[in-house]
Amino acid sequence: MAAINTSGQKKNKIHEKFRSSWQTAPDDIMQHILQRLSLWDRIKLRMVCKSWRSVSMRKDLRSSPTEMPWLLLQSSDPNPSNNKYISFYSLTDSKVHKLTLPRAFRGGWIHGSTQGWLVLVKGKYSKMILLDPISGAQQKLPSLTTVFPHFASFKELKGSIPSQNFCDQVVLSTSDIYSEDCIIAATFRLRILALCKPGDKRWRKVLQFEKSDRSRFHDILFSCGRLYALVFRIPGGNNEVDIAARTEIFGEHKLEVKVVYDISPGRPHLNIRRCIRSDMLESISKNEVLLLHHIQDISGEVLMILVYKLDVETGKFHEVKHLGNQIIFLSEWGSSSLIASAASKGNCIYFATFNRNPSKSNFATGIFYPESRRIEPIPCVDRSVLLHLQLRTPGADHTNGGTCWFTPSLY
């Protein structure tokens, strides 16, 4: 009769008990662990086991390190259907990270970011979807046919203008798309402003400029329960701004929409030969609406970034030369701000612009300081990263594209 190896059985039971104890570690222990991890470490932690996956993604257990925005990188494969991952460059650890792209989204095109969500466009008829690349959550947006009834027969679809260019921008009022207060705003062809709620089947047009009008939407922004629409009016105005307000009703919810007309900053430098890009941003420190003028020369080199604060009461913009303990991240398809931490400097703007001339890689990214108006390179961003900054749309050449800061978050 064979002898029973009781010592081996005891060891196995000890190992199983030890493994089980770590799989069901108490919340206070997990909280101490998570508070010392970056967001990317938490993403890797969820692959350990099912229980750790659920704990690592808990929104009530916050990480203490301030997560810097990620810079979205373009795939090296020109065929979007081959792209199985989304690549980001993290300023926190100076590394390139990849997240798996759900199979249903492969072959689509990233069209910007808002509130921790990516805007994806896919298909000939431009199916628009919101995707949280961290959790995998998704939300389908209404079809473009609800904005343009004859969308399928547009001649542009057969020409050089891709269908994705019909939508300019999509923004969320909150990162929680399951909240009853969540509203989605979008602009189309620079002249239509429309709204919807998550799950709606149709876009609801709010404002529309006729083709003969000399006004175009430059940017839209949710701030303090209002929707601001930045409008460029030809010819340029002066240092005052007109604000027209209206209220839209969504069931039991009311949304105030304010139209803000862009200002002309004049010509502080005679060498400016490019038009000035305008972006709105909410100051995270004081919940103020900021206007940023991104001034470049004809080659795409950044000369300066002018910052203005909107005074809603008087309807005027005032130039801001000090951002306090705040960092602004500026790009064509996604901008944000955060409070500087002990490991980062405040009162500066991290910019990422479309890289029109790869030989001048230092012009694609940089840090702008409003007080001194000097520009420094972003540390640890090498040429291999710069060459993959711009996003492209189907049928677009190298002059059409953009850059995108993505703000990762579990909250």
C-alpha positions as CSV (number, residue, x, y, z in Angstrom):
1,M,0.0,0.0,0.0
2,A,1.4,3.3,-1.1
3,A,2.3,5.8,1.6
4,I,0.3,9.1,1.7
5,N,2.4,12.2,1.4
6,T,0.7,14.3,4.1
7,S,3.5,16.9,4.0
8,G,2.8,17.7,0.3
9,Q,-0.9,18.0,1.0
10,K,-0.2,20.4,3.8
11,K,2.0,22.6,1.6
12,N,-0.7,22.7,-1.1
13,K,-3.3,23.8,1.4
14,I,-1.0,26.5,2.8
15,H,-0.3,27.7,-0.8
16,E,-4.0,27.7,-1.6
17,K,-4.8,29.5,1.6
18,F,-2.1,32.1,1.0
19,R,-3.2,32.6,-2.6
20,S,-6.9,32.9,-1.5
21,S,-6.0,35.5,1.2
22,W,-4.3,37.7,-1.4
23,Q,-7.2,37.3,-3.8
24,T,-9.6,38.6,-1.1
25,A,-7.4,41.1,0.6
26,P,-9.2,43.5,2.9
27,D,-10.3,46.9,1.5
28,D,-8.0,48.8,3.9
29,I,-4.9,46.9,2.6
30,M,-6.0,47.3,-1.1
31,Q,-6.6,51.0,-0.4
32,H,-3.1,51.5,0.8
33,I,-1.8,49.6,-2.2
34,L,-3.9,51.6,-4.8
35,Q,-3.0,54.9,-3.3
36,R,0.7,54.2,-4.1
37,L,0.0,53.2,-7.7
38,S,-0.3,55.1,-10.9
39,L,-3.4,54.6,-13.1
40,W,-1.4,52.5,-15.5
41,D,-0.2,50.3,-12.6
42,R,-3.9,49.8,-11.6
43,I,-4.7,48.8,-15.2
44,K,-2.0,46.1,-15.1
45,L,-3.1,45.1,-11.6
46,R,-6.6,44.2,-12.8
47,M,-5.1,41.3,-14.9
48,V,-3.9,39.4,-11.8
49,C,-7.3,37.8,-11.0
50,K,-11.0,38.6,-11.1
51,S,-11.2,39.9,-7.6
52,W,-8.3,42.2,-8.1
53,R,-9.8,43.4,-11.4
54,S,-12.9,44.6,-9.6
55,V,-11.0,46.2,-6.8
56,S,-8.4,47.9,-8.9
57,M,-11.2,49.6,-11.0
58,R,-13.2,50.8,-8.0
59,K,-13.8,54.6,-8.3
60,D,-14.0,55.2,-4.6
61,L,-10.4,54.0,-4.1
62,R,-8.4,56.9,-5.4
63,S,-4.7,56.9,-6.4
64,S,-2.6,59.6,-4.8
65,P,-0.3,60.4,-7.7
66,T,-1.6,63.0,-10.1
67,E,-2.0,61.4,-13.5
68,M,-0.8,63.6,-16.3
69,P,-2.8,63.5,-19.5
70,W,-1.7,60.9,-22.1
71,L,-0.8,62.0,-25.7
72,L,-2.6,59.9,-28.3
73,L,-0.2,58.4,-30.9
74,Q,-1.0,57.5,-34.4
75,S,-0.6,53.9,-35.5
76,S,2.3,53.1,-37.9
77,D,-0.1,50.9,-40.0
78,P,-1.9,53.0,-42.6
79,N,-4.8,50.5,-42.7
80,P,-7.0,51.2,-39.7
81,S,-8.6,47.8,-39.8
82,N,-5.3,46.3,-38.7
83,N,-5.1,48.4,-35.6
84,K,-5.7,46.2,-32.5
85,Y,-4.4,48.7,-30.0
86,I,-4.6,52.4,-29.1
87,S,-1.2,53.8,-28.2
88,F,-0.6,56.7,-25.7
89,Y,2.5,58.5,-24.5
90,S,2.4,59.0,-20.7
91,L,4.0,62.1,-19.3
92,T,3.9,60.5,-15.8
93,D,6.4,57.7,-16.6
94,S,7.6,58.8,-20.0
95,K,6.6,55.6,-21.6
96,V,4.3,54.5,-24.5
97,H,1.4,52.4,-23.4
98,K,-1.1,50.3,-25.4
99,L,-4.7,49.5,-24.7
100,T,-6.5,46.8,-26.6
101,L,-9.1,48.2,-29.0
102,P,-12.4,46.3,-28.9
103,R,-12.9,44.3,-32.1
104,A,-16.1,46.2,-33.0
105,F,-14.1,49.4,-33.1
106,R,-11.3,48.2,-35.3
107,G,-11.3,50.0,-38.7
108,G,-12.6,53.2,-37.1
109,W,-10.9,56.5,-36.6
110,I,-10.4,58.5,-33.4
111,H,-12.0,61.9,-33.6
112,G,-10.9,63.5,-30.4
113,S,-11.5,63.1,-26.6
114,T,-13.8,64.5,-24.0
115,Q,-14.1,63.9,-20.2
116,G,-12.0,60.7,-20.4
117,W,-13.9,59.3,-23.4
118,L,-12.6,58.9,-27.0
119,V,-14.8,59.9,-29.9
120,L,-14.7,57.2,-32.6
121,V,-16.1,57.4,-36.1
122,K,-16.6,54.2,-38.2
123,G,-18.2,53.2,-41.5
124,K,-19.2,55.0,-44.7
125,Y,-22.1,56.6,-42.9
126,S,-20.0,57.7,-40.0
127,K,-21.3,55.7,-37.0
128,M,-20.2,57.8,-34.0
129,I,-19.4,56.1,-30.7
130,L,-18.0,57.1,-27.4
131,L,-15.4,54.7,-25.9
132,D,-13.8,54.6,-22.5
133,P,-10.5,52.8,-23.4
134,I,-9.8,51.9,-19.8
135,S,-13.1,50.3,-18.8
136,G,-14.2,49.3,-22.3
137,A,-17.6,51.1,-21.8
138,Q,-19.2,52.5,-24.9
139,Q,-22.1,54.7,-25.9
140,K,-23.5,54.9,-29.4
141,L,-24.3,58.5,-30.7
142,P,-27.1,59.4,-33.0
143,S,-26.5,59.0,-36.7
144,L,-25.4,61.9,-38.9
145,T,-28.5,61.3,-41.0
146,T,-30.5,63.0,-38.2
147,V,-28.4,66.2,-38.8
148,F,-28.1,65.9,-42.6
149,P,-31.2,64.2,-44.0
150,H,-29.5,63.6,-47.3
151,F,-26.2,62.6,-45.9
152,A,-25.9,59.3,-47.9
153,S,-26.3,61.1,-51.2
154,F,-23.8,64.0,-50.5
155,K,-21.4,64.3,-53.3
156,E,-18.6,64.8,-50.9
157,L,-18.7,61.2,-50.0
158,K,-17.6,60.3,-53.5
159,G,-15.0,63.0,-53.6
160,S,-11.9,64.0,-51.6
161,I,-13.8,65.1,-48.4
162,P,-14.2,62.1,-46.0
163,S,-17.5,61.6,-44.3
164,Q,-15.8,62.0,-40.9
165,N,-15.2,65.7,-41.5
166,F,-19.0,66.4,-41.2
167,C,-18.6,66.4,-37.4
168,D,-16.2,68.9,-36.0
169,Q,-16.3,68.3,-32.2
170,V,-18.1,66.3,-29.5
171,V,-18.1,67.3,-25.8
172,L,-19.7,65.8,-22.7
173,S,-21.1,67.8,-19.8
174,T,-19.8,65.1,-17.4
175,S,-17.7,62.0,-17.5
176,D,-20.6,60.0,-16.1
177,I,-22.7,59.2,-19.2
178,Y,-25.1,57.2,-17.1
179,S,-26.1,60.3,-15.1
180,E,-29.4,61.9,-15.8
181,D,-27.6,65.2,-16.0
182,C,-25.3,64.1,-18.8
183,I,-25.7,66.1,-22.1
184,I,-23.7,65.7,-25.3
185,A,-23.0,68.6,-27.5
186,A,-21.5,68.6,-31.0
187,T,-20.8,71.0,-33.9
188,F,-21.1,70.0,-37.6
189,R,-19.6,71.6,-40.6
190,L,-18.6,74.6,-38.4
191,R,-22.2,76.0,-38.7
192,I,-24.5,73.6,-36.8
193,L,-24.7,73.2,-33.0
194,A,-26.7,70.1,-31.8
195,L,-27.4,68.4,-28.5
196,C,-28.5,64.9,-27.4
197,K,-28.8,62.8,-24.2
198,P,-27.0,59.4,-24.0
199,G,-29.2,56.9,-25.7
200,D,-31.1,59.4,-27.9
201,K,-31.7,58.4,-31.5
202,R,-31.6,61.9,-33.0
203,W,-29.4,65.0,-32.7
204,R,-31.4,68.1,-31.7
205,K,-30.3,71.2,-33.6
206,V,-30.0,74.2,-31.3
207,L,-28.2,76.8,-33.4
208,Q,-27.4,77.0,-37.1
209,F,-25.7,79.5,-39.4
210,E,-26.6,79.7,-43.0
211,K,-23.9,79.3,-45.6
212,S,-24.3,83.0,-46.4
213,D,-23.5,84.0,-42.8
214,R,-20.1,85.1,-41.9
215,S,-20.0,83.2,-38.6
216,R,-18.5,79.8,-37.8
217,F,-18.3,77.7,-34.6
218,H,-14.7,77.5,-33.3
219,D,-15.2,75.6,-30.1
220,I,-17.8,74.4,-27.5
221,L,-17.3,74.0,-23.7
222,F,-19.5,72.9,-20.8
223,S,-18.7,74.9,-17.6
224,C,-20.7,75.3,-14.4
225,G,-23.8,73.9,-15.9
226,R,-23.7,76.1,-19.0
227,L,-22.7,75.4,-22.6
228,Y,-20.5,78.0,-24.2
229,A,-20.2,78.2,-28.0
230,L,-17.2,80.1,-29.3
231,V,-18.1,81.8,-32.6
232,F,-15.7,83.4,-35.1
233,R,-17.3,86.3,-36.9
234,I,-15.8,87.9,-40.1
235,P,-14.5,90.5,-40.0
236,G,-12.7,90.2,-36.7
237,G,-14.0,92.2,-33.7
238,N,-12.4,94.1,-31.0
239,N,-11.6,93.3,-27.4
240,E,-15.2,93.1,-26.4
241,V,-17.5,90.1,-26.6
242,D,-21.2,89.7,-27.2
243,I,-23.0,87.1,-25.2
244,A,-26.4,85.8,-26.3
245,A,-28.1,83.4,-23.9
246,R,-30.9,80.9,-24.5
247,T,-32.3,78.0,-22.5
248,E,-32.9,74.5,-23.8
249,I,-35.2,72.1,-22.1
250,F,-34.3,68.4,-21.8
251,G,-37.2,66.8,-20.0
252,E,-36.9,68.1,-16.4
253,H,-33.5,69.6,-17.0
254,K,-32.6,73.1,-18.3
255,L,-29.4,74.0,-20.1
256,E,-28.3,77.5,-20.6
257,V,-26.5,78.1,-23.9
258,K,-24.3,81.1,-24.3
259,V,-22.8,82.2,-27.6
260,V,-19.4,83.9,-27.1
261,Y,-17.9,85.8,-30.0
262,D,-14.1,85.4,-30.5
263,I,-11.9,88.5,-30.1
264,S,-9.1,89.8,-32.3
265,P,-5.8,89.9,-30.4
266,G,-4.3,92.4,-32.9
267,R,-0.8,91.8,-34.1
268,P,1.6,91.7,-31.2
269,H,4.3,90.5,-33.6
270,L,4.8,91.5,-37.2
271,N,6.0,88.1,-38.2
272,I,2.7,86.3,-37.6
273,R,1.6,84.9,-40.9
274,R,-0.8,82.2,-39.8
275,C,-4.4,82.5,-38.6
276,I,-4.8,82.2,-34.8
277,R,-6.3,79.0,-33.4
278,S,-8.9,79.6,-30.7
279,D,-9.8,77.2,-27.9
280,M,-11.9,77.4,-24.8
281,L,-11.0,75.7,-21.5
282,E,-12.4,75.6,-18.0
283,S,-9.9,76.7,-15.3
284,I,-9.8,73.8,-12.9
285,S,-8.8,76.0,-10.0
286,K,-11.5,78.6,-10.2
287,N,-14.1,77.2,-12.6
288,E,-13.5,80.1,-15.0
289,V,-13.8,80.1,-18.8
290,L,-10.5,80.7,-20.5
291,L,-9.9,81.6,-24.1
292,L,-6.6,80.5,-25.6
293,H,-5.1,81.9,-28.8
294,H,-2.5,79.6,-30.2
295,I,-0.3,81.7,-32.5
296,Q,2.0,80.1,-35.0
297,D,4.0,81.1,-38.1
298,I,3.4,79.7,-41.5
299,S,5.7,76.7,-40.9
300,G,3.7,75.7,-37.8
301,E,6.2,76.9,-35.3
302,V,4.6,78.1,-32.1
303,L,5.3,81.8,-31.4
304,M,3.1,82.3,-28.3
305,I,-0.1,81.3,-26.6
306,L,-2.3,84.2,-25.3
307,V,-4.7,83.4,-22.5
308,Y,-7.8,85.4,-21.7
309,K,-10.4,85.1,-18.9
310,L,-14.1,85.6,-19.7
311,D,-16.0,87.9,-17.4
312,V,-19.6,86.7,-17.9
313,E,-21.1,89.7,-16.1
314,T,-19.4,92.5,-18.2
315,G,-19.0,90.4,-21.4
316,K,-15.3,91.2,-21.8
317,F,-12.1,89.2,-22.1
318,H,-9.2,90.1,-19.9
319,E,-5.7,88.8,-20.7
320,V,-4.2,86.5,-18.1
321,K,-0.4,86.3,-17.7
322,H,-0.3,84.0,-14.6
323,L,-2.1,80.7,-14.3
324,G,-1.3,80.2,-10.7
325,N,-0.7,76.6,-9.6
326,Q,-2.4,75.3,-12.8
327,I,-1.1,73.4,-15.8
328,I,-3.0,73.6,-19.2
329,F,-2.7,70.9,-21.8
330,L,-3.6,72.2,-25.3
331,S,-4.1,70.3,-28.5
332,E,-6.4,70.3,-31.6
333,W,-8.7,67.5,-30.5
334,G,-8.6,67.5,-26.7
335,S,-7.5,70.0,-24.1
336,S,-7.6,69.9,-20.3
337,S,-6.1,71.4,-17.1
338,L,-5.1,70.2,-13.7
339,I,-3.5,71.4,-10.5
340,A,0.3,71.1,-10.4
341,S,1.7,68.5,-8.0
342,A,5.0,68.4,-6.1
343,A,6.5,66.6,-9.1
344,S,5.3,69.2,-11.7
345,K,5.5,72.9,-12.2
346,G,2.4,75.1,-12.4
347,N,1.8,78.3,-14.4
348,C,2.5,76.7,-17.8
349,I,0.9,75.3,-20.9
350,Y,1.9,71.9,-22.5
351,F,1.0,72.2,-26.1
352,A,1.0,69.6,-28.9
353,T,0.4,70.8,-32.4
354,F,0.0,69.0,-35.7
355,N,3.4,68.1,-36.9
356,R,3.4,69.6,-40.4
357,N,7.2,69.5,-40.8
358,P,8.7,66.4,-39.2
359,S,12.2,67.8,-39.7
360,K,11.3,70.5,-37.1
361,S,10.2,68.1,-34.4
362,N,10.8,70.6,-31.6
363,F,7.9,72.7,-32.9
364,A,5.4,69.9,-32.4
365,T,5.4,69.9,-28.6
366,G,6.6,72.2,-25.9
367,I,5.9,74.0,-22.7
368,F,4.9,77.6,-22.9
369,Y,5.3,80.0,-19.9
370,P,2.8,82.9,-20.1
371,E,4.8,85.3,-17.9
372,S,8.1,85.2,-19.8
373,R,6.6,83.9,-23.1
374,R,9.4,81.4,-23.4
375,I,9.1,77.9,-24.8
376,E,10.9,74.8,-23.6
377,P,10.8,71.3,-24.9
378,I,8.8,68.7,-23.0
379,P,11.3,66.5,-21.1
380,C,11.7,62.9,-22.3
381,V,9.6,63.3,-25.4
382,D,11.9,61.9,-28.2
383,R,11.6,62.1,-31.9
384,S,10.0,58.6,-32.3
385,V,7.1,59.9,-30.3
386,L,6.8,63.2,-32.2
387,L,6.6,61.5,-35.6
388,H,3.4,59.7,-34.4
389,L,1.5,62.6,-32.9
390,Q,-1.0,63.6,-35.6
391,L,-4.3,61.9,-36.1
392,R,-5.6,61.4,-39.6
393,T,-9.0,60.7,-41.2
394,P,-9.6,58.5,-44.3
395,G,-8.7,60.2,-47.5
396,A,-6.9,63.0,-45.7
397,D,-3.4,64.1,-46.7
398,H,-0.6,65.1,-44.3
399,T,-2.0,68.6,-44.0
400,N,-5.3,67.4,-42.4
401,G,-5.0,66.1,-38.9
402,G,-4.6,66.9,-35.3
403,T,-3.2,66.1,-31.9
404,C,-5.0,64.9,-28.9
405,W,-4.5,64.9,-25.1
406,F,-6.5,62.2,-23.4
407,T,-7.2,62.5,-19.7
408,P,-7.4,59.0,-18.2
409,S,-9.5,58.6,-15.2
410,L,-11.6,56.1,-13.2
411,Y,-13.7,58.8,-11.7
